Amino acid sequence: MNYGTAAYYTLGCKLNFSETSTIARNLDEAGFAKVPFDSGANVYVINTCSVTEQADKKCRNIVRKALSYNPEAFVVVIGCYAQLKPSEISEIPGVDLVLGANEKFNVTEHLQNLQKKEETQIFNEEIKETKVFFPGYSSGDRTRSFLKIQDGCNYFCSFCTIPLARGRSRNASIEETIKKAKELAQTKAKEVVLTGVNIGDFGYNTDENFFGLIKELDKIDGIEQFRISSIEPNLLSNEIIEFVAQSNKFVPHFHIPLQSGSDILLKSMRRRYDTSLYRSRIDRIKELMPNASIGVDVIVGYPGETDEEFMKTYNLLNELPISYLHVFTYSERANTTALRIQESIPVNVRRDRNKMLRILSDKKKRAFYESNINRKETVVFEEAEDNGMMHGFTKNYVKIKTPYNPLMVNQIGHIKMVDLNPDGTMKVELIEQQLETQTWINENRV
């Protein structure tokens, strides 16, 4: 047994947060108490992302910051960046250990000796050797937890390195996943977000599937609501949409990657749908759940994106009843097939297109929020903010604000949305709050 302290920093996606939390619990069992990052821990574990160049660069900054708190700390780097570029990480001053995809959940075995060495140790196998699924969930945030239900991806889109960093699609059985969810039900988390690399591919190569999983999750006691994270449009079947529409626990919020509104570019990207299928999914959601929130991922500046093809994306997104956008500027990534395409888009054009879509996103979000004014909803209230306010999210992902009240943290409130605040959040009237010990009425208006 080791007895020391460990601090953690997570870059990137919700899946990374789930995995960091699982690793932290493992280290806690091995005798490493979790402490704040700025406390000068004995061990620092940095879970990295490699979706963008900025994420790669940020890893270096986090390592420096960790060593500024404790120059003798043992620094471990894991995650996608560690799998893709272990040698590059080993050149960062102060990094002691780099663990690839197959080794990151064995971190405790590598911490028997915390003596810093002259050379960084690397444990990294070819990604094709990564076949085991490690379930897990995030903890520490009482309000919301991320349940890892799937890992890896079989799609190999032309712009993406995730299959190279995480391997092939894999998951536990429905029975094993339900066991983890029931563990989560004991943590007092009110909301569970289903997360993975390609969650709609759950059950790949077996007789189970994502639809079967969510039907079983819907039966679990002790979890107030489930939220589906990003899901591919071709895997978001009508039966899933129809199930969510009548479910008491799955909330009306979908995040559906589009990437491009040009069928020409979608084919070049090796996406598995076209704009017609995408539009049909949005239409079906809105037909059954008019107040559903729909988020969209989109890439600008992909090679071959002429002005005409970009405007196809802009016009499609402008027409669709979506709620917000996550806009990504294409960046060249090693070992991706998009590098073979000759028609590179100038960086300044990429930035201009990004700006256009971010402005469109702001307009879409405001219109969606305004459409919810005077609606009654339920909200899971979260922690306080610095300005004496606290926030929460409705089932359909409208962010609300109300004056801080410690009794409301991690509680579900019934509210009426009345107007927009200057910062774009929703002003609400609290109708009723269902506490674990009492019900009380708060007539305070924000």
C-alpha positions in Angstrom: 0.0 0.0 0.0 1.1 3.5 -0.8 0.2 6.4 1.3 0.3 9.8 -0.3 -1.7 12.4 -2.1 -2.9 12.6 -5.7 -4.3 15.4 -7.8 -6.0 15.2 -11.2 -6.5 17.3 -14.3 -8.8 16.3 -17.2 -8.7 17.7 -20.7 -11.3 17.0 -23.3 -14.5 15.1 -23.4 -17.0 13.8 -20.8 -15.7 10.3 -21.3 -12.3 11.5 -20.1 -13.9 12.9 -16.9 -15.6 9.6 -16.3 -12.3 7.8 -16.7 -10.4 10.2 -14.5 -12.9 9.7 -11.7 -12.6 5.9 -12.0 -8.8 6.1 -11.8 -9.0 8.4 -8.8 -11.2 5.9 -7.0 -8.6 3.2 -7.8 -5.8 5.3 -6.5 -7.8 6.1 -3.4 -8.2 2.4 -2.7 -4.4 2.1 -3.1 -3.8 4.7 -0.4 -3.5 8.0 -2.4 -5.9 10.6 -1.0 -7.4 12.9 -3.6 -6.4 16.6 -3.1 -6.9 19.9 -4.9 -4.6 20.4 -7.9 -2.9 23.5 -6.3 -2.1 21.7 -3.0 1.3 20.3 -4.1 0.3 16.6 -4.4 2.8 13.7 -4.4 1.3 12.4 -7.7 -0.3 14.3 -10.6 -2.4 12.4 -13.1 -3.1 14.4 -16.3 -5.7 12.9 -18.6 -5.2 14.3 -22.1 -7.2 15.0 -25.2 -5.8 15.1 -28.8 -8.8 16.4 -30.8 -7.1 19.7 -31.4 -3.6 21.1 -31.4 -4.6 23.4 -28.6 -5.3 20.4 -26.4 -1.9 19.0 -27.1 -0.3 22.3 -26.1 -2.4 22.7 -23.0 -0.9 19.4 -21.7 2.5 21.1 -21.5 1.0 24.0 -19.6 -0.7 21.7 -17.1 2.5 19.8 -16.5 4.4 23.0 -15.8 1.6 24.1 -13.4 1.7 20.9 -11.5 5.5 21.1 -11.0 5.1 24.7 -9.9 3.1 23.4 -6.9 5.5 20.6 -6.1 8.8 20.3 -8.1 9.3 16.8 -6.8 5.8 15.5 -7.8 5.6 12.4 -9.8 3.8 13.3 -13.0 1.7 10.8 -15.0 0.2 11.6 -18.4 -2.6 9.4 -19.8 -5.3 9.7 -22.4 -5.6 10.1 -26.2 -2.5 12.3 -26.5 -0.5 9.7 -24.5 -1.5 7.0 -26.9 -0.9 9.0 -30.1 2.3 10.8 -29.2 4.0 9.2 -26.2 7.5 10.2 -27.4 6.5 13.8 -27.7 5.1 13.8 -24.2 8.3 12.2 -22.9 10.2 15.3 -24.0 8.1 17.6 -21.7 10.4 18.4 -18.7 9.1 16.8 -15.5 6.9 14.0 -17.0 7.8 10.7 -15.3 5.4 8.3 -16.8 3.3 8.0 -20.0 0.6 5.4 -20.1 -1.2 4.4 -23.4 -4.8 3.2 -23.8 -4.1 -0.3 -22.6 -2.2 0.8 -19.4 -4.0 3.8 -18.1 -6.3 1.8 -15.8 -3.2 0.0 -14.3 -1.7 3.3 -13.1 -1.6 2.0 -9.4 0.8 -0.8 -10.5 3.2 1.8 -11.8 3.3 3.9 -8.6 5.1 1.5 -6.3 8.2 3.7 -6.7 7.7 7.5 -6.9 11.4 8.3 -7.3 11.8 10.6 -10.2 14.1 9.2 -12.9 16.3 10.9 -15.5 14.3 9.4 -18.4 10.5 9.3 -18.8 9.0 5.8 -18.7 6.6 4.9 -21.5 4.2 2.0 -21.5 2.3 2.2 -24.8 1.1 -0.7 -27.1 -0.3 -0.5 -30.6 -3.9 0.5 -30.4 -5.0 -2.8 -32.1 -4.0 -4.5 -28.9 -6.5 -2.4 -26.9 -9.6 -4.7 -26.7 -10.7 -4.6 -23.0 -13.5 -2.4 -21.9 -13.2 -0.7 -18.5 -16.5 0.6 -17.2 -16.7 3.6 -14.9 -18.5 6.8 -13.9 -17.6 10.2 -12.7 -18.2 11.0 -9.0 -17.7 14.0 -6.8 -20.3 16.2 -8.5 -23.5 15.2 -6.6 -25.8 16.8 -9.3 -24.6 15.0 -12.4 -22.5 12.0 -13.2 -21.1 10.6 -16.5 -21.7 6.9 -17.0 -19.2 5.3 -19.4 -21.2 2.8 -21.5 -18.9 2.4 -24.5 -15.4 3.1 -25.8 -13.6 3.1 -29.1 -14.9 3.6 -32.7 -15.1 1.7 -35.9 -15.9 4.6 -38.2 -12.5 6.0 -39.1 -13.9 9.4 -40.4 -11.3 11.1 -42.5 -10.6 14.0 -40.1 -10.6 12.0 -36.8 -7.8 10.4 -34.8 -10.0 8.9 -32.1 -10.0 5.3 -33.4 -6.2 5.5 -33.4 -6.2 6.7 -29.8 -9.0 4.5 -28.3 -9.2 1.5 -30.6 -12.3 -0.4 -31.8 -15.8 -0.1 -30.5 -16.4 -2.1 -27.3 -18.6 -2.2 -24.3 -19.8 -4.2 -21.3 -23.0 -6.2 -21.4 -26.3 -4.6 -20.6 -26.4 -6.5 -17.3 -22.9 -5.2 -16.3 -23.8 -1.7 -17.3 -27.0 -1.8 -15.2 -24.9 -2.8 -12.2 -22.7 0.3 -12.6 -25.8 2.5 -13.0 -27.2 1.0 -9.8 -24.0 1.9 -8.0 -24.5 5.4 -9.3 -28.0 5.5 -7.9 -26.4 5.3 -4.4 -24.3 8.4 -4.9 -27.2 10.9 -4.8 -26.5 12.1 -8.3 -29.8 13.4 -9.7 -28.8 13.1 -13.4 -26.7 10.5 -15.3 -25.3 11.3 -18.7 -24.6 8.3 -20.9 -21.1 8.8 -22.5 -18.7 7.1 -24.7 -16.9 7.6 -28.1 -19.8 6.3 -30.2 -22.6 5.4 -27.8 -25.1 4.5 -30.5 -22.8 1.6 -31.4 -23.4 0.0 -28.0 -23.6 -3.8 -28.5 -21.6 -3.9 -31.7 -21.1 -7.4 -32.9 -23.5 -8.8 -30.2 -27.2 -9.4 -29.9 -27.6 -6.3 -27.7 -27.9 -2.7 -28.7 -28.3 0.8 -27.4 -32.1 0.7 -27.6 -32.1 -2.3 -25.4 -29.8 -0.6 -22.9 -31.9 2.5 -22.5 -35.1 0.5 -21.9 -33.4 -1.2 -19.0 -31.8 2.0 -17.6 -35.3 3.6 -17.6 -36.4 1.0 -15.0 -33.7 1.9 -12.4 -34.8 3.4 -9.1 -32.8 6.2 -7.5 -31.8 8.1 -10.6 -34.1 11.0 -11.5 -33.1 11.4 -15.1 -30.9 10.2 -17.9 -29.4 12.4 -20.6 -28.0 10.9 -23.9 -24.7 12.5 -24.9 -23.6 12.9 -28.5 -25.1 10.2 -30.8 -24.6 9.6 -34.6 -27.6 10.4 -36.7 -27.5 7.1 -38.4 -27.6 5.3 -35.1 -30.3 7.5 -33.6 -33.2 5.3 -34.8 -36.8 6.4 -34.8 -37.5 3.8 -32.1 -35.0 5.5 -29.8 -36.6 8.9 -30.5 -40.1 7.5 -29.9 -38.9 5.8 -26.6 -37.4 9.0 -25.3 -40.6 10.9 -26.1 -42.6 8.7 -23.8 -40.0 8.0 -21.2 -40.3 9.4 -17.6 -36.5 9.4 -17.1 -34.8 10.1 -20.5 -34.9 13.9 -21.0 -35.8 15.6 -24.3 -32.3 16.7 -25.2 -30.2 15.3 -28.1 -26.8 16.2 -29.4 -26.4 15.0 -33.0 -23.2 15.6 -35.0 -23.7 16.9 -38.5 -20.2 18.1 -39.4 -21.3 19.4 -42.8 -24.5 20.3 -44.6 -22.9 19.3 -47.9 -23.5 15.7 -49.1 -20.3 16.0 -51.2 -18.2 16.7 -48.1 -20.1 14.2 -45.9 -19.0 11.5 -48.4 -15.4 12.8 -48.4 -15.5 12.8 -44.6 -16.6 9.2 -44.7 -19.7 9.9 -42.6 -22.4 7.3 -42.7 -25.4 9.4 -43.5 -26.5 12.2 -45.8 -28.4 15.5 -45.1 -31.7 13.9 -46.0 -31.4 11.4 -43.2 -30.2 14.0 -40.8 -33.1 16.3 -41.6 -35.5 13.4 -41.0 -34.1 12.7 -37.5 -34.6 16.4 -36.5 -38.1 16.5 -37.9 -39.1 13.3 -36.0 -37.7 14.7 -32.7 -39.6 17.9 -33.1 -42.8 16.2 -34.2 -42.9 14.1 -31.0 -41.1 16.6 -28.6 -41.6 20.2 -29.8 -39.7 21.6 -26.9 -36.7 19.2 -27.2 -33.3 20.8 -27.3 -31.0 19.7 -30.2 -27.3 20.5 -30.2 -25.2 20.0 -33.3 -21.5 19.5 -34.0 -20.2 21.1 -37.2 -16.7 21.4 -38.8 -15.7 24.4 -41.0 -12.7 24.6 -43.3 -12.6 20.9 -44.2 -10.5 20.4 -47.4 -12.7 21.0 -50.5 -15.2 23.2 -48.6 -15.8 25.8 -51.3 -18.0 28.9 -50.6 -20.9 27.0 -52.2 -20.4 23.9 -50.1 -20.0 26.0 -46.9 -23.3 27.8 -47.6 -25.1 24.5 -47.9 -24.0 23.9 -44.3 -25.0 27.4 -43.2 -28.4 27.3 -45.0 -29.3 23.8 -43.7 -28.5 24.8 -40.1 -30.4 28.0 -40.5 -33.5 26.1 -41.7 -33.4 23.3 -39.1 -35.1 23.8 -35.7 -31.9 23.2 -33.7 -31.0 24.8 -30.4 -27.3 25.5 -30.4 -24.0 24.6 -32.3 -20.6 23.4 -31.3 -18.4 24.8 -34.1 -15.0 23.3 -34.8 -12.4 24.7 -37.1 -10.7 21.9 -39.1 -7.1 21.3 -38.3 -4.7 18.9 -40.0 -4.1 15.8 -38.0 -1.4 13.3 -38.6 -2.4 9.8 -39.9 -5.8 11.0 -41.1 -7.0 10.4 -44.7 -8.1 14.1 -45.0 -4.5 15.0 -45.4 -4.5 13.5 -48.9 -7.0 16.0 -50.1 -5.3 18.8 -52.0 -8.0 21.5 -51.7 -6.8 23.1 -48.5 -8.8 26.0 -47.1 -6.9 29.2 -46.0 -6.8 29.6 -42.2 -8.4 33.1 -42.4 -11.3 31.6 -44.3 -11.7 28.9 -41.8 -11.9 31.5 -39.0 -14.4 33.6 -40.9 -16.7 30.6 -41.4 -16.3 29.6 -37.7 -17.4 33.1 -36.7 -20.5 33.0 -39.0 -21.7 29.8 -37.5 -21.0 30.9 -33.9 -23.2 34.0 -34.6 -25.9 31.7 -36.0 -25.6 29.5 -32.9 -26.2 32.5 -30.7 -29.3 33.3 -32.7 -30.6 29.8 -32.6 -30.0 29.5 -28.8 -31.8 32.8 -28.1 -34.7 31.8 -30.3 -35.0 28.4 -28.5 -34.8 30.0 -25.1 -37.5 32.6 -26.0 -39.7 29.8 -27.2 -39.6 28.4 -23.7 -40.8 31.6 -21.9 -43.9 31.0 -19.9 -43.4 27.2 -19.9 -43.3 25.3 -16.6 -40.4 22.8 -16.2 -38.3 21.0 -13.7 -34.7 21.9 -12.9 -31.8 20.2 -11.1 -30.2 23.0 -9.2 -26.4 23.1 -9.0 -23.7 24.8 -7.0 -23.4 28.5 -6.3 -21.6 31.0 -8.6 -19.4 33.8 -7.6 -22.1 36.4 -8.0 -24.4 35.1 -5.3 -26.5 33.2 -7.9 -26.9 29.6 -8.6 -27.8 27.8 -11.8 -29.4 24.7 -13.1 -30.6 23.1 -16.3 -34.1 22.1 -17.3 -34.8 18.7 -18.8 -34.6 20.3 -22.2 -31.2 21.9 -21.4 -32.2 25.5 -20.8 -29.8 27.1 -18.3 -31.6 29.0 -15.6 -30.4 31.3 -12.7 -31.8 32.0 -9.3 -30.4 33.5 -6.0 -28.2 31.0 -4.2 -29.9 29.0 -1.5 -27.9 26.1 0.1 -31.1 24.0 0.6 -31.6 24.0 -3.2 -28.3 22.5 -4.2 -28.8 19.2 -5.9 -32.5 19.4 -5.5 -35.2 19.3 -8.2 -37.4 22.4 -8.5 -40.5 23.1 -10.4 -40.2 26.5 -12.1 -41.8 28.8 -14.6 -39.5 30.4 -17.2 -40.4 34.1 -17.4 -37.8 36.0 -19.3 -34.1 36.1 -20.4 -31.4 37.5 -18.1 -28.8 39.9 -19.7 -26.3 37.0 -19.8 -28.6 34.9 -21.9 -29.7 32.5 -19.1 -33.3 32.1 -18.2 -35.0 34.1 -15.5 -37.4 31.9 -13.6 -40.2 31.9 -11.0 -39.7 29.0 -8.5 -43.1 27.4 -8.1 -42.3 24.5 -5.9 -39.2 22.7 -4.6 -39.3 19.0 -3.7 -36.7 18.5 -1.0 -35.7 15.1 0.5 -37.0 16.3 3.9 -39.6 18.9 3.1 -41.6 20.7 0.4 -41.6 24.4 0.5 -42.8 27.3 -1.6 -40.4 30.1 -2.7 -42.1 33.0 -4.3 -38.9 34.9 -4.9 -38.5 36.0 -8.5 -35.1 36.5 -10.2 
